[in-house]
Amino acid sequence: MKPKTYRIPLHLMGLLLFAACGAPAEEAAAPVESGAPAAGQSAVVDETSKPTVVGVAVKSPDHKTLVAAVQHVKYEDVLSNAGPFTVYAPTDAAFNALPAGTLDELLKPENKEKLQDILEYHVALGVFSPERMTNGRKLNMANLKDTKFSVAEDGSVMINDAKVLGTAEAANGLVVVIDKVLLPPQ
C-alpha cells in the first residue's frame, strides 16, 4: 500500500515556518505606530563600513553648515542611498564668505526651494574625480544645471569659481571639498 501524501497550502506553510521560528503570532500582527515617520537610510548605524557622503560630511569639523543645510531640507536620506554621488562640499568658511544674512534668509521656510536648488547644484550623479576633469568640461548637476571645470597651470582644479581643496571617498561616492558655495545660474 502506498503511503498517503498531504498537501499543505503555501500560506499555511508560511505560518507554520513563522511559528517554528519562535515568534508569537501577536508580534506579527502588531500595528505600526502612526506617530513620527520611521527613520530613513541616514539612521542606519554601521561602524565597520566606509561612511556615505553624508557620513563623511557629518564627521568633518569643517562642514557643519553644509550638514545643517542638508538636514534642514531633509536630504540626508537621499544622499545616504546607494548613489553614486559626487558632492561638492563647501567648507564652513565658504558659507561664512557669503554676504551677511544670506544663510539665515535661505533657512527660512519660504526659501526652502531656493536652498534645495543650491544644494542640488552641489551634487552630481556619478563619481567625478577632480583629477580627471579637463579644461572646459561641463558637468550637469542634480538640479539639471551645468557647472564648468577649469585646470590652472599649477594643476589646481576649479569648479565654476570654487577651488578644489581635496577629496574623501565615501561608500556611495566621493566628497570633493571646495572653498566657495556654488550658486546656480538663474
Summary of the structure (lengths in Angstrom):
residues: 186
radius of gyration: 23.9
end to end distance: 85.1
largest distance: 92.6
contacts: 457
relative contact order: 0.16
helix: 33%
strand: 19%
